[in-house]
Amino acid sequence: MELERFDRRGFLKAAGVAGIGLSAAGVLLGAEGAPTGAVQNKTADAPPDKKVRVGVIGSGGRGKFLMDLFNQSGLAKVTAVHDYFRSRAAEAGEKFGVAKERQFAGLDGFRKMLETDVDAVAIASPPYFHPEQAAAAIEAGKHVYLAKPVAVDVAGALNITATGKKAASKNLSLLVDFQTRANEFYQGAAKAIHEGMIGTPVIGQAYYYAGRLNPQADPKNKSPMARLRNWVFDQALSGDIIVEQNIHVIDVANWFLQNHPLKATGTGGRKARVDVGDCWDHFAVNFTYPDEVIIDFSSAQFTTSFDDLCVRLCGAKGTVESHYGGIVVVRAKDTGYKGGNTARIYKEGAATNIQNFCQAFLAGNTLNNAEIGATSTLTAILGRTAAYSGKTVTWDELIASGQKIDAKLDLPTDGAEWAG
């Protein structure tokens, strides 16, 4: 029974856009638990009684979920919290036993957190803020655990790539939390594809169909604070559903094909959910990868009694089918990979990434998949740009555009109570 997938949607609906935090994501782990495609520097073994002191930026639903997982890991302790809204920071601080003087609020409150003795920060804020917050954390000498997507625009994604390089130069981790890449069955499917089990990839599909999320502020309220509370419905703050949410399956397509698309053509719009924000409620994009491999992508964020995340890839000798919260399997002519059910991937993927992140720190190692996170984010932005424009957009054109979004948020910098 694919319960975890539905639990995940239920969690998202319940958490909604609670405060500043709602994204999830993981990395592919190798045979020894080291991330494949991420930099790892090995030094000493971990001290037996030391714990990672973690500050969490974004104390909404996703932020508190991560706080729980860090504390439950046995390897870390949340010692500082931040949110734009003072009440959110205070609520999280009280729940997790964080001293009042280590509860920070306001747009720049995270910078005060970075002046404390935290070893690492987990960033679970709206994606619009990720590039600035990650860069500031690395500059301050803190390890970074970063929710997906890493940015909402081209400039931000490229900034994350640069920040990842700076992290590497300073022997700091920058781990983007992709749950699928931490799952053994997704790993097995990727390995089978890369070793040729399905033969030459030809065509595939990726889709993400989900129910609508719950607004956390009156949809009729257009104030900057209401926008921040309802950020997941806001194009500038979230990147739209194709970037903020659909990146899960878009990243898997990139992973399976070991590349990013060269061009995209798309469409979509607002038709079923028009009462809140300005995000679209559905997308349909045709991605063309190297060697003319085609991925047919679609998504919706309003469905009733239907919820599925899947990447299916057909090759000359077989097919892989991978469901987030369901079955992952490879069927091939001469062999196959039986895979398994990923019913608990939502929590287990994040928990595994947190374990590896903390273990790396405690052993003096570093994990870095910033470029993977940036590339998958750019792929989602490519699809969004093609759909918004109604034209074919190439990867090179997208990168050359240097697109930078201004959210135009006129907010008090020191934070505020929410009175909506």
Order of alpha helices (4+ residues) and beta strands (2+ residues): alpha-beta-beta-alpha-beta-alpha-beta-alpha-beta-alpha-beta-alpha-beta-alpha-beta-alpha-alpha-alpha-alpha-beta-beta-beta-beta-beta-beta-beta-alpha-beta-alpha-beta-alpha
